[in-house]
Amino acid sequence: MSKKQNLIPWLLALVPIVVHLVVLKSQAINFPFEDDHRVFMDFFYNYLNASSFGEKVMVLLTPDNESRPFLIRLSMLIPIGIFGRIDFGIILYFVNLYTLVLVLVFYKKYKHLPVFLLLLSFLLLSHCNWEMFYRNDVASYQLATVSFSLVLFYLIAKRNSLTSTAQRLLFYTFLFIVPFGSALGFMTVFLVLGYALFRKKHPHSYIILSVFVLQLVIYLSSGVSGSSSISMFGNLFKYNIELVWGFFIAVGGQFRFVYTNLGFFISGFLGFITFIFSTYLLLKNWKSEDYDFEKLIYLFGAASLGIIVVSRYNYWIVGYESVLGPRYKIYGILIFLSGISFVFQNNLFKKVQWGLSILFMVFYVGWYLKSSDYLILKHETLMMDAYNLENDMVHNERQTVAFEAKDKYDYLKNSGFFNANDFYRTVLDKIKNGVIVSPKTAVLTQVDFDPAYESDWGGKESRLYKISLTGDFPPSSNYFIRLTGADHKSVILNGLRKPLSIAKRLFLKKEPLYYLSKEFEMSHFKLQKPLRCEVICVKSK
């Protein structure tokens, strides 16, 4: 291959990296999103109010469901230690250092295979994984665990592993940290231990075993904090065959472009093919040490996804959607990469390599377009929450699933640790300059079927309501439904549009909308009936 030809895959591999940085900048907003209230706001409040060093340590050691994010929490104190305040934009930049770690591991492993690095770039940074990179809570737990796991697999599987002091220091630091982000990190430690014992020549197996025992003692002695309404073993007996099909659907999650039953079938079928293909090639080369890294990421991806499917099926929402979250797709991608790597390490398949790379470049564009709706929805949710919270229109006298308790939220603001004023003023400015339209019709109904209410973890105190509006709404970037009560106090809700296919989004110009809707929990808000409704159409500057 000529120097010019060799340069092409390197240049193309930079495209997802540049796009990632651009989108990251747009998503780095200083306001908590969904679980950020619980994961960060609640932790920072409790930590800052701890009166002694011992109490601060206990706050760090407090479990979060099945996870024990002790050291991840400790790392979250670094930004506040440097800047003296909580800034969710800065935190998002900080946790995306794990993305850099992810990229560097694969670069170190496959820098001699530029075409495979091209495929890796478009797959790992695919926006089907958008939650992994653009949500603070997911990045600080799962992205950290995945990144640390890959570093450990790379270090222990390379020839002459752990020979230098720097390598050993990095290895044991990450080995101790990895299960104290997401609990899936224990799978990493177990695989590293199993590998060290399997390769009997490895001198560190007993040290790794000692670390594993210590981690288990710390984990089990820290207690529990909440759980699902059904155990993993209960799920196995309750859902059985559904979990098997759900596993294959999750493995093929990156192929689910159609949100219908056909989409489930396509992702399940291709997930099955992916799993069988990767399993066959890895078993065929099981004795070869040259592919130990691929074996480890395959086992990590498959085992982690299996645990996720068993423990999260029907957990928060009903059915197979519960295991198709953007935060879970990375594990199926790791299974796919472990198998497809054999194609790229064989020089006989040059055309196949480029064909696969081009195909997944097309997939990348598709997921970029599809995920834009979710990223817009995330931004609108932040705007909505900032407006409603800052106007004291939310019932958050105590902590809820959606919001931090008012006394803690106000403490962090009044003490100067958190400042939402800049973003709140931005929201007010956009609303002030928006076009206000009165809907022709507005219908408020109670939702008959709430997937979150019907799930195993459900049983919420209140049911969903749905507001449906018709009218002539001019083309805009965002639509907000403003509900004003009898006391003239109002809340805003982001109005949802009917989804457009990728083809329509690419080739049709923006036209006026005639229908908007929003499902929401009426009891969350301090609204006095009767209500008045209007739509605010916000155009981007």
N, C-alpha and C positions, 0 to 999 in steps of 0.2 A: 504494500500500500504506500503511495506517495505521501510526502509531507502534507501536501494540500488536502488529499483525501483523508489523511489521519486527523487533520484539524477540524473537519466538518462535525464529527460526533462530539468533540469537545465543545465546540461553539453551540451546537444544538442543546447539549446537556446543561448549558448555562441558562437557557430560556426559563425552565421552571423555577430556578433559583431567583432570577430577577423578578419574575411574577410573584413569587412568594414574598419577597421583600416589599414589593409595592403594595400587595394586599395586607401584609402585616402592618404597614404604616397606617393604612386606612382603618384597621381594626383596633389599633392601640388607643383606646378611649378610656378616660379616667372615670369609670363608673362600673359598679359591680353588675355582672350578668348572671342571673339565675343562681346556680350553686355557689357563686362567688360570695354571696351573702353569708352562707354557712361556712364555707371553706376558709375564707379570708377575713371577712368583717368580724365574724364571731370569734375566730382565733385571735386576731389582733386586739380586740376589746379585752378578752380574757387575759391575754399575755400582758398587756399594758396595765391592767388593773391588779395583777398579781403583786403582792406587797413584799415578797421575799424571793430570793434566788430559788429556794426549794419549791415555792408555788409556781414559779415560771417553768421550772423543769416539769412539774406535774401537768401544766397546760400543754407543753410540748408532747408529753407522753399520752395525752388523752386519745383513745381510739376513735376512729371515724368509720362506723359500720364495721366491715370486715378488714379494713385497711388500718395500718399503724403508720401514718405519715410523719413520723418523728423528725427525721433528718430533712425531709422535704420542707417541713414547716421551718426548721432551723435555717434552711437556705433562703426562705421567703423573708427572713429578717434582714438579709443582706441589703436589699433595696431600701427598706425603711431605715436601716442603719446609716446608709450612705446619704440619702436624700432627706431623712428626718420626717417623712410623711408616707402615707399609703397612696400610691399612684398606680391604678390598674393598667394604664398604658405602659408604664415602665416595667411592671411585673410581666406583661405579655412579651415584651422584648427580652426580658431576663430568661423566662422559661423557654424561649425559642433558641437559647443556646443549646438546648438538647437536640434541636433540629440540626444544628451545626455538627454536633457529635455524631448523629445518625449518618449524615452525609460523609463525614471524614472517615468513619469506619469502613464504609463501602468503597470509598476512594482508595484507602490504604490496601484493601483486599484485592480490588479489581482494576487498579490503575493501568495494568497491562492489557486490559480489555475495554478500549474506549467505547465500542458499540454497546457493550453490556452496561457500562456506566451511563450511557445515553438512556437506555431503557430504565435503569434504576432511578434516574433523576425524574423521569416522567411518571413512574409508578409510585415511588415513595412520597413525592410532593404533589401527587394527584389531589384534587379538591374533593374527591370522594372521602378523603380523610380530614376534611376541613376542621372538625372539632378538635383533632389532635394538636393543631397548630394555632388556632385562633380563639380558643377558649382557655382562659387561665387555669381553671380547675382541672380540665382534662390534660393539658400540657404538663402541669406540675405533678400529676400523678402518673398517668399512663405513658405519655411521651418520655418522661424521665426514666421510667422503668424499662421501656423498650430500648432506649438509647444505651443505658447502662448495661443491659443484657447483651447487646450486640458487641459492646466493647469487651466484655468478659469473654464471650465466645471467641472473639478474634484473638485475644491475648493468649487464651489457654490452648487454642487449636493450632496456632502457628508453630512452625518448626523452631526448635530451641526456645520454647516459650518461657517467660518469666526468668530470663537469664540476667537482666540488669536490675539494679536497685530501683530505678525509675519505673520500670514495668511492674515490679512486685508491689511498689507503693500504690500505683494506680489501680492495679488488680484488686488488692485487698481493701482499698478504700471503696471502690465501686461494689465489691462483693458484700461488704457490710451494709452499704446504703440501700442496695437494690430492693430488698423486701419491705423497706420502710417508706415506700412511696405507695405503689399499688401492691396488694397482697400477691399478685401474680409474680412478683419478684422472687417469691419462694420457689417457684418452678424453675427460675433461672439458677438459683443456688443448688437446687436438687440436681439439675442437669450438669452443672459444672462439677459437683461432687461425683456424680455418676461417671462422668467422663474421666476425671482424675483417677478414679478407682479402676475403670475399665482399661485405661492405658496405664498398666501397672508400673511402667517406668517413671510415671510422673511423681516427683519428689514432694509435692505439696498436698497430697490427698488427705493426710491426717490433720494438717492445719486447716484445710477447707472444712473438714468434718467438725472440727472444734468451733469454727465460726458459725456453722449451720446450727449446732446445738445451742450456742449462745443466743443466736437470733430467735430460735424457737422459745427459749426461756423468757426472753424479753417480750416476745409477741404474746405468749399465753398468760404472762403475769400482768399484762396491762389491762385486762378486762375486756368488755365488749361495750359497744355503743350502738344500739339499734340493730335490727335485722329484718330480713324479709319475713313475710307471714308464712313462708314455707321453706324448709331446709333443702339443700342440694339433693340429699337422698330422697326426700319427699317428692321433689320434682322428677327424679329418675323413675319412681314408681307411678307417679301421677300422669306423666306425659309420654314416657318411653319412646315410641316410634316417631312421635312429633319432634323429639329432640334430635334424632338421627337425621331426619330431613332438614331440620333447622340448622344443624351443623353444616351440611353441604350448602345450604342457602347462604350461610354466613361466610363460608370459604369463598364462594363466588359472588360475594357482595359487591365487588368492584364492577361486575358485569350487569348490575341491575339498573338499567336506564329506564325501564318501563314500570310504572308504579301500579301494576295490576296483578292478577293471579298469573298472567303470562310472564310477568317479570320475576315472580317467585320461581316459576318453572325454569326459566332461562338461567337464573343465578344458581339454582339448585343443581341443574344438569351440568353446567360448566364448572361449578364447585366440585361436583363428583369427579369429573374428568381431571380437574386440577389435582385433586387429592390422590387419585389413583396413579396419575402420571408421575407426580413427584415421589410418591411412595415407592413405585417400581424402580425408578432410576436410583434412588438413594439405597434401596435394598440391594440392587445390582452391584453397587459400588461400596457396600458397607465396610468391607475390609480395608479399603484404601484410605490412608490417613490424609490424602490430598483433599478429600471432600468432607473433612470433619466439621469445618465451619458451617457448611451447608446443612449437614445433618443436625447440628445443634439448633440452627434457626428454624429448621423444619419442625423439630420436636417441640421447640418453644412455641412456635405459631400454632401448631395443632393442639398441643396440650392446653395452652392459654385459651384458645377459642372454644375448646371442649368445655372448660370450666365456665367460661362466660355463657355459653348456650345453656348449660345445665342450671346455672345459678340465676341467670337473667331472663330466661324464657318466661313470658307472661308476668314479668316482675313489675314493670312500671306501666307498660301498655300491653294490649292484648295481641297474641298471635306472633307470627314470624317477624313482624316489624320490630319486636322487642330485641331481636338479636342483629338487626341491620343498621344500628346507629353508626354514624360516621366515625365514632371513636373506636369501633370494633373492626373496621375493614382492613386495618394495617396488618392484622394477624393472618388473614387470608392471603394478603399480598406477599407476606413472608413465605408462606407455604408455596405459593406460585413461583416466587423467585428462586427458592431452593431447588426446585425441579428444573426450571427453565435455564438455570445457570449452566447445566450440562450442554445445552445447545450452543451456548456462547463460548464455552471452553473447548469446543470442537471446531477446528478450522474448515471442516467439510461443509458447514452450513452457513456460509457467508450471506447468501441471498435470503435464507430463512431468517437470519439474525436481523437484517435490515427490514425485512417484511414485518416481523414482529414489532420492531422499534417504531416503524411508521404507524402500524395499527394502534399501538398504545399512545402514540402522539395524538392520534385522532380521538381516542378515548379521553385523553387528558383535556382536550378542548371541550368535549361533550360534558365532562364533569365540571369544568370551569364554568360553563354556561348554566348548568343545573344548580351548582352550589351558589351561584350569585343570588338566587332567590333566598337561600338560607342566610347568607351574609347580610342581605338587605333586611331580612326579618330580624336578625340579631340586632342590627343597628336601630331599627324601629322600636324594638323592645327596650333597648337602653334609653331611647328618647322618651318613650311612654313611661317607663319606671321613674326616670329623673323628674319628669313633669309632675307625676302623681305623688311621688314621695316628698318632693320639695314643697308642694302645695298642701301637704298634710291631708291628703285625701285617701290614704290607705289605712285599713284596720291592721296595724302592726303593733298593737299594744304588747303582744308577745311574739316570739319568733314563729314564722310560718314556713311552709315549704318554699315560698317565693321570696320572702323578705326577712331581713334582720329585725329584731325587736327595736321599737322606736327609741327606747332609752339608750341602747347601745349605739345605734346609728347616730343619734344626736350627740352622744358623748364624743365619738370619734370626730364629728364635725366641729363641735364647740371647743374641743381641746386642740384643734389645729392639725390633727393627724390625717384627716381626710377632708378634701375640699372639692365639692361637686359644683361650685358656682360657675366655673368657666363653661362646663358642658351644659349646665342648666340654662345659662344665658344664650348659648348657641341654639338650644331647643326653642326657647322663647322667641328668638329672632326669626327662626324658620317658620314658626307658627304665625307670628305677626305678619310676615311677608307672604304667607300662603293665601290661596284663593278659597274663600268660604262659600260653600254651596249647600243649599237646603235640599235634602233628598225629597223625591216625589212620594216615596213610601218608606216607612220604617216599621219593621215588625220585630218584636222581642218575644222569643219563645224559649221554653226550657228544653234542653237537649235530652233526647230520649236515651241515647247511648254514649256514655263517656268512657273511652278506652282506659283512661287512667283510673276511673272509679271502679271499673269491672275487673281490673288486674289483681294479682295476688297481693300486691303491696298497696292496693287502693283502699277504698273505704273512706274517702274524704268526707269532711263534715258538710260540705256544700256541693250542690250540683252545678253543672255548667248551664249558662244561658247563651243564646245566640241572637245577635242582632243582625238583621238582613236589610240592606238599603238598596233602593233603585233610584236612578236619577241620571243626569248628564254631568259627569265628572271629567273635567279637562285632563289631557295627558300630563302626568306629573311623576316625579321620582318617588314620592311617598304620599299615602293617603291616611289621614287620621280622623277617626270618628270622635267628635267631642260631645259628651253627655253632660248636660247642665241640669242641676237639681233645682228644686223650688227655692233654695237659699242662694241661688246664683253661683254656687261653687261647682266646678266642673272637673272631669277627668278626661283623658284622651286614650283612645284605643287604636292600635294600628289596624286599619282596614285591609282585609285580605282580598286579593283579586283572584279570579279564576286562573289557574296555571296555564301557561302557553307552552307548546312543544318547542324543542330546540329550533326546528325548521321555521316556525312562525316567528320566533324571536329574532332569527337572523335576517329574514327576508321581508317581514312586514313592518311598516312604519308604525310608530305609536299612534293609537287612536283613542278617542274618549272612551271612558268606561261607563257602563250602565248598571253595574252591580258590585256591591261591596258587602262583606260580612265579617263577623268576628265572634268567636266563642270566648267567653270569659266568666269568671266567678263574681257574680253581683255582690256577694257578701264581703268581698275583699275591699270594697270602696265605700266611702262615707257619702253616699248619694241619697238625697231626699226626693222622694217622688212627689208630683209627676216630673218626668224627665223631658228635656228638650234636646233634640238631636240635630247636629250639622256636621258636614264633612269639610276638613281642611286639606286642600290639595297643595302639597309642598313641592316646588320645583327646585332642582339642583342649581347652584350658582355656576 
